[in-house]
Amino acid sequence: MPAEDSTRSTIADRVARLHEDLAGQIPDAAAAFGAEQADLAMAGVPPGSARPGDTLPDPELLDVHGVSTTLEAARDDRPAVIVLYRGAWCPYCNLALRTYQQDLVPLLDDLGIVLIAISPQKPDGSMTMQEKNELSFTVLSDPGNKVAAALGVLTAPAEDTPEAQRTIGIARTDLNGDRTTGLPMPTVAAVDAAGVISWIDVHPDYTTRTEVADIVSALATLD
């Protein structure tokens, strides 16, 4: 994967460059992934998914060392931006979390708002994500996708996707903490100090992500 431009750009801009690179690297798998992305985008946000006013779920999670924790403990009575992502193996997730580290975290730090990223991968995958991208914020594992299920944003792979992923060395059942193939739709939520969702943005098509500018605008809902 080529190095990203050091100048700040939108996640959409960076994804466009990533697509150009991936198309040449994995032409056979790209067709299966493209079909899945189109189907997910057409289906849209699942009916009944979480909305502002809902309370953030607080199941048992694992930190990067495999130690049990919760979102409430990680928030420590502070407002937070919660990011659900697929895993360290997902190039779009790496791109998005690097962007949040660079462009969002400094602002959140000044405001006393914490950023917490959650995926269904094993703790060692969370540690890989944190170390590889030099993330200063909390990265947690959610074996069983309990948070995604509670928010109504849990999805299953299209029929051809697991085989296409295996051709490029990705086996979700080996990476997910509960050895299933379920994944969260990429989701960002702003929650207040009491854990109530004030704003949420769900992306059925996992190649698109919540832009930093949209998150910054949403912070006003925490007042």
C-alpha positions as CSV (number, residue, x, y, z in Angstrom):
1,M,0.0,0.0,0.0
2,P,1.5,3.4,-0.9
3,A,2.2,5.9,1.7
4,E,-0.5,8.4,2.3
5,D,-0.2,12.0,1.4
6,S,1.1,13.9,4.4
7,T,-1.4,16.8,3.6
8,R,-4.8,16.5,5.3
9,S,-7.6,15.3,3.0
10,T,-11.0,13.7,3.5
11,I,-11.4,10.0,4.2
12,A,-13.3,9.8,0.8
13,D,-10.2,11.2,-1.0
14,R,-8.0,8.7,0.7
15,V,-10.4,5.8,0.0
16,A,-10.4,6.7,-3.7
17,R,-6.6,6.4,-3.8
18,L,-6.8,3.2,-1.9
19,H,-9.3,1.7,-4.4
20,E,-6.9,2.5,-7.3
21,D,-4.2,0.6,-5.5
22,L,-6.3,-2.4,-4.4
23,A,-7.8,-2.9,-7.9
24,G,-4.4,-3.7,-9.2
25,Q,-3.4,-5.9,-6.3
26,I,-6.4,-8.1,-6.0
27,P,-8.3,-8.0,-9.3
28,D,-10.1,-11.4,-8.8
29,A,-11.3,-10.7,-5.3
30,A,-12.2,-7.1,-6.1
31,A,-15.2,-8.2,-8.1
32,A,-16.7,-10.1,-5.1
33,F,-16.0,-7.3,-2.8
34,G,-17.5,-4.8,-5.2
35,A,-20.7,-6.8,-5.5
36,E,-21.0,-7.1,-1.7
37,Q,-20.4,-3.3,-1.2
38,A,-23.2,-2.5,-3.8
39,D,-25.6,-4.8,-2.1
40,L,-24.9,-3.4,1.4
41,A,-25.3,0.2,0.1
42,M,-28.6,-0.7,-1.6
43,A,-29.9,-2.3,1.6
44,G,-29.1,0.8,3.6
45,V,-29.1,1.3,7.3
46,P,-30.9,-1.5,9.1
47,P,-34.4,-0.7,10.3
48,G,-34.5,-0.5,14.1
49,S,-30.8,0.5,14.4
50,A,-29.9,2.8,17.3
51,R,-31.0,6.4,17.2
52,P,-30.2,9.6,19.3
53,G,-31.7,9.2,22.7
54,D,-30.9,5.5,23.0
55,T,-28.5,4.5,25.7
56,L,-25.1,3.1,24.7
57,P,-24.9,-0.7,25.5
58,D,-22.3,-1.6,28.1
59,P,-21.4,-5.3,27.8
60,E,-18.1,-6.9,28.9
61,L,-15.3,-6.1,26.5
62,L,-11.5,-6.8,26.4
63,D,-8.6,-4.4,26.3
64,V,-5.6,-5.0,24.1
65,H,-4.1,-7.2,26.8
66,G,-7.2,-9.4,27.1
67,V,-8.2,-7.8,30.4
68,S,-12.0,-7.5,31.0
69,T,-13.4,-4.0,30.9
70,T,-16.5,-2.1,29.8
71,L,-17.3,1.0,27.8
72,E,-18.5,2.7,31.0
73,A,-15.0,2.1,32.5
74,A,-13.3,3.3,29.4
75,R,-15.4,6.5,29.3
76,D,-15.0,7.2,33.1
77,D,-18.0,9.5,33.2
78,R,-16.8,11.5,30.2
79,P,-18.5,12.2,26.9
80,A,-17.1,10.0,24.1
81,V,-16.9,9.3,20.4
82,I,-17.4,5.6,19.9
83,V,-16.1,4.0,16.6
84,L,-17.2,0.5,15.5
85,Y,-14.8,-0.9,13.0
86,R,-14.2,-4.3,11.3
87,G,-10.7,-5.2,12.3
88,A,-7.0,-4.6,11.8
89,W,-7.1,-6.6,8.6
90,C,-9.4,-4.1,6.9
91,P,-7.6,-1.4,5.0
92,Y,-10.5,1.0,5.2
93,C,-10.5,0.7,9.0
94,N,-6.8,1.4,9.2
95,L,-7.2,4.4,7.0
96,A,-10.1,5.8,9.0
97,L,-8.5,5.3,12.4
98,R,-5.3,6.9,11.3
99,T,-7.2,9.9,10.1
100,Y,-9.1,10.1,13.4
101,Q,-5.8,10.0,15.2
102,Q,-4.3,12.7,13.1
103,D,-7.2,15.1,12.6
104,L,-9.7,14.4,15.4
105,V,-8.0,13.3,18.6
106,P,-6.2,16.6,19.3
107,L,-9.5,18.4,19.2
108,L,-11.3,15.8,21.4
109,D,-8.4,16.0,23.9
110,D,-8.9,19.7,24.2
111,L,-12.6,19.2,24.9
112,G,-12.2,16.4,27.4
113,I,-14.0,13.9,25.1
114,V,-12.6,10.4,24.7
115,L,-12.3,8.4,21.5
116,I,-12.9,4.6,21.8
117,A,-12.7,2.2,18.9
118,I,-14.3,-1.3,19.1
119,S,-14.1,-4.3,16.8
120,P,-15.0,-8.1,17.1
121,Q,-11.4,-9.1,16.7
122,K,-9.2,-10.8,19.3
123,P,-7.2,-8.6,21.7
124,D,-4.0,-9.2,19.8
125,G,-5.7,-7.7,16.7
126,S,-6.7,-4.7,18.7
127,M,-3.1,-4.3,19.8
128,T,-1.9,-4.6,16.2
129,M,-4.3,-1.9,15.2
130,Q,-3.1,0.4,18.0
131,E,0.6,-0.1,17.5
132,K,0.7,-0.2,13.7
133,N,-1.2,3.1,13.5
134,E,0.3,4.7,16.6
135,L,-3.1,5.3,18.1
136,S,-3.3,7.1,21.4
137,F,-6.9,6.3,22.1
138,T,-8.5,3.2,23.6
139,V,-9.0,0.2,21.3
140,L,-11.2,-2.6,22.6
141,S,-12.3,-6.1,21.5
142,D,-15.9,-7.2,21.5
143,P,-16.0,-10.9,21.0
144,G,-19.5,-11.8,19.9
145,N,-20.2,-8.4,18.5
146,K,-22.4,-7.5,21.5
147,V,-22.2,-3.8,21.0
148,A,-23.0,-4.0,17.2
149,A,-25.9,-6.3,17.8
150,A,-27.3,-4.0,20.5
151,L,-27.0,-1.0,18.2
152,G,-28.6,-3.0,15.3
153,V,-25.6,-2.7,13.0
154,L,-24.4,-6.2,12.9
155,T,-24.0,-7.7,9.4
156,A,-23.0,-11.0,7.8
157,P,-20.8,-11.5,4.8
158,A,-22.2,-12.0,1.3
159,E,-22.0,-15.6,0.1
160,D,-18.9,-15.1,-2.1
161,T,-17.0,-12.8,0.3
162,P,-15.4,-15.4,2.7
163,E,-13.8,-17.3,-0.2
164,A,-12.6,-14.1,-1.8
165,Q,-11.1,-13.0,1.5
166,R,-9.4,-16.3,1.9
167,T,-7.6,-15.8,-1.4
168,I,-5.9,-12.8,0.1
169,G,-5.1,-14.4,3.4
170,I,-8.1,-13.2,5.5
171,A,-10.1,-15.7,7.5
172,R,-12.7,-14.0,9.7
173,T,-13.3,-17.0,11.9
174,D,-9.6,-16.9,12.9
175,L,-9.6,-13.2,13.5
176,N,-13.0,-12.6,15.3
177,G,-12.9,-13.3,19.0
178,D,-15.8,-15.7,18.9
179,R,-14.7,-17.4,15.6
180,T,-17.8,-16.2,13.7
181,T,-17.9,-14.1,10.5
182,G,-20.2,-11.3,11.8
183,L,-19.0,-7.7,11.5
184,P,-20.3,-4.3,12.6
185,M,-21.2,-1.8,10.0
186,P,-18.7,1.0,10.4
187,T,-20.4,3.3,12.9
188,V,-19.6,6.4,14.8
189,A,-21.6,7.6,17.7
190,A,-21.3,10.6,20.0
191,V,-22.4,9.9,23.6
192,D,-22.8,12.2,26.6
193,A,-21.3,11.7,30.0
194,A,-24.3,9.5,31.0
195,G,-23.8,7.2,28.0
196,V,-26.8,8.5,26.0
197,I,-26.3,8.6,22.2
198,S,-26.7,12.2,20.9
199,W,-25.7,11.5,17.3
200,I,-25.0,8.3,15.3
201,D,-23.7,7.7,11.8
202,V,-23.9,4.2,10.2
203,H,-22.2,3.2,7.0
204,P,-23.7,0.0,5.4
205,D,-21.0,0.2,2.7
206,Y,-17.8,-0.4,4.6
207,T,-15.7,1.4,2.1
208,T,-17.2,4.7,3.2
209,R,-16.5,6.2,6.6
210,T,-17.7,9.1,8.8
211,E,-15.7,12.2,8.0
212,V,-13.9,14.1,10.7
213,A,-15.8,17.3,9.8
214,D,-19.1,15.5,10.4
215,I,-17.9,14.2,13.8
216,V,-16.8,17.7,14.8
217,S,-20.1,19.2,13.8
218,A,-21.9,16.5,15.8
219,L,-20.0,17.4,19.0
220,A,-22.4,20.3,19.4
221,T,-25.1,17.7,20.2
222,L,-23.2,16.9,23.4
223,D,-23.8,20.3,24.9
